[in-house]
Amino acid sequence: MLNVTIADYGVGNLHSLRRALERCGANVEVTSDMRKVTEAECIAFPGVGAFDKVMESILPEKDDILDRLRSGIPCLGICIGMQILMDGSDEGRLPGLGFINGRVERLKAKQIPQMGWNTVVSDDPMFDGIDNRFFYFTHSYYGNPTERSTIKGYCEYEGIDYSIFFRKGNFVGSQFHPEKSSRSGMRFLENFIQFAEGAL
């Protein structure tokens, strides 16, 4: 059974992600001790919070977390938990982890945030077995990597295509919230757990 450690940034409700991962067959621990995150078998960075607030919690262990990511630890980043993997964000002033080169930028849209269901366009294996590609979004910012090879999925919002799904090494990052995306989201998490187990 895969052991997943969810990083608790001190903001938001982590219950839905924990419950979803457990339903998909993982053993889940939630911790605000970032030293435990650096020792995890598999990391999950959840999707609630503001960029600087999240990074304030992570910065003391930034180098060790980055070392683990570079060494190939399986990791899932959701929404803000994906955005913190980049160099920085228009939302805040603190640096990100810098695992993926590029910045988080504000959506170029009239209606912000994007809140609700939208179609994900991707042929990545993480979407195997998912016929309904509607996933739940709630965000005002998106990842725009200079490492274009990390972009593995898009969605269209107000006539513009935005990058919203990323892969690098054993890191998987989504702008959407799989834990809030019904059956499609559960299958996505099942696929991630199977991937993470194979990466260990």
N, C-alpha and C positions, 0 to 999 in steps of 0.2 A: 504494500500500500504506500502510495506517495505521501510524503510528509511536506505539507505546504505551510510556510510561515507568512502570515499577513502582517505587513508593517502598519502599525497603528500610529497615525500622525497626530492623534489627539483631536481630530475633526471628523464629523460625519458619523454615519451609522454603518458599521462593518458587518452587521448581522446577515444581511442578504447575501453578500459574497461568501461569507463563511458557510452559510447553510447550503448555497448552491454548490460549492466545491465539495462539501461533505456528501451531498446527494449524488455527486458524480464519482464518488469512491475515494476521495482523498481524506487523509487525516490532517486536520487543520489546527494550527496554533495562531492566536492573535497576540502580538506583543508590541509594547511601546519601547522596549529595550532594543535599540538598533544594533547592539553588539550581538544579540541573538539572531538578528536578521543576517548578519555577516557569517553566521555559523549554520545557516539553514541549508536543508537539502534542496528546497525549491522556494523561491521568493514570489510573493504576490504584492504588488504595490496597488492599493485600491484607488478608486476613482472619485474621491470627494476631497475638496479642499482648495485653497489658493496656493499659488506657486511658492511664494516666499515662506508662507507658514509651513508648508510641507518640507521645504529645503532646510528651514531652521532645525527641524527634528532630525534630518538626515546628515547634515554637514559634519557633525563630529565623527561620523563613521564613513564619510564620503569615499576616502581612498580605499578602505577595505571593501566596501560594497562594490566599487568600481573594479577592484582586483578580482572579486568573485565573478562579476559579470564577464570580464575578459577571459577568465579561466573556463567559462562555459556553463556556469550554474544555470539551470532552467529558471526562467523568470517571466512572470506575466505582469504587464503594466496596463492599467485601465484608466482612461481619461487623464486626469492629472498624474496618475501613476505611470502613464506613458510619457507625458510631457516632461517630467523631471529628468528623463534619460537624455535630454538634449542639452545644448550648451547654455541656454537661457531662454527667457520668455518676455514678451512684451507686457505680460501681466505683472511682473515683479522686477526686482533689482538684483536679487541674489543669483549666483551662477547655478546652473543645473549640474547633473552628474557628468555630462559630456561624453557619455557612451556612444551617442549618435550625434554626429556633427550637424549643426543647424539650429534654428531657433523656433520657438513657439510664437505664432503670430495671431493677431486678432482676425476673426472672420471678416471678409469683405462683403458684408451683407447688411440689408436694411433691418431685417428682423433678427435681433440678437437677444438672448441666445437661441441657437437651434435647439428646440426642445420637442421631442417626440420621435416618431419612427421614420426611418429612412433606409433606402436600399444600399447595401454594400456591394461594390463591384470588385471581385477578386477571384483569381483562380488558384489561390494558395491552398495547400492541403489542409490547413486548419479549418476550412469550410467544407471538407468532404462530408457528404451525407446531409448537407443542409440545402434543401430545395427552396425554402422561404428565406430570402436574404434580407428581410426587414429586421433591423436592430434598433435598439433604443438609444437616443442621443440626448444629452443635455450639456451644451458647451458654448462658449463664446470664442474660444481659441483653438488652434489646430497646429499640429507639428508640420514644419516645412523643412525637411532635412536637405543639407547640401549633398549628403550621401544618398543620391537618388536610388541606388540599388536597394536601400532598406525599405522603400515604399512598395508595399504589396497589395494595397487596396485603396479604393476611393469611394466617395459618395458625392452626389450632386446636390447643391443647395443654392437656391436662387440663381440658377443658371451657371454656376461655377463648380468645377470639380475640385474637391479638396482631398488631400492625402489623409487617410484616417486609420490605416492599418500598416504595421511595420514589423519587420523581422531583421534581426542581426545576431549572428551566432545562435545561442539558445534563448535569446530574448524575443518575446512576442508582445507587441503593444497594440492596443485598440483604443480609438477615440470613443467608440460606443461602449455601452454597459452590457456585457453578456449576461450578468446576473439579473438583469431587468428585462431581458429579451426573450422571455417565454421559451418555447421548445428549441428554437434556433440557437438561443444563447446557451442552453444546457448542452446541446450537442457540441457547440464550440468549446465549452469548458471540458467536456469529455475528450474531445480531440486534443486539447492542450495537455490534459493529464496523461493521455497515452503518449504524446510526444515527449513530455518531461520524463516519464518513466524510461523511455528508450534512450534519453540523453544521459542518464546517470551511469 
